[in-house]
Amino acid sequence: MSNRPPTRPGHRRGFTLIELVVAILIIAILGTIALSAYTAQTRKSRRTEAKTALLDLAGREERNFSTTNTYSQDAGALGYAPVLGTPFPVTVGSGYYQINVLVPDPGQPIPGPGQPATYAITATPLGDQLKDTTCTSFKITQLGVQTATGSATATVDCWR
């Protein structure tokens, strides 16, 4: 004697095609959401890499200024290249940002004799990072003024 419940003839157990398509659709939607969130976080982490490079380079500029009384556009003199005389721009980190140093800062009046020197260090995106429209490029000056371009409502949103 069998303890199995009787089944109707022609009735099979399993998934219907509609159930299978709905399950695949749900998985596809969740995968799309997860991929876009991952991409956004990856771009945000690359921004951190660019900001860190700018702050590091600003510190190196100030160290150079304290010993030579001038700012430098020479990447090698600031420790960013193996040989002296290497000009900016240079790529940093994973290669998603290009760093450039401008001495004097073109956004400032040209300093005359006895006036303090100026510089502007900028980070502009490269490659896939160009798709990051929230915080596109970053800039820091000798005064420590930090600015950013992009669709973020304030520079603070990009630099914090």
Secondary structure, 3 states (H helix, E strand, C coil): CCCCCCCCCCCCCCCCHHHHHHHHHHHHHHHHHHHHHHHHHHHHHHHHHHHHHHHHHHHHHHHHHHHHCCCCCECCCCCCCCCCCCECCEEECCCCEEEEEECCCCCCCCCCCCCCCCCEEEEEECHHHHHCCCCCCEEEECCCCEEECCCCCCHHHHHC
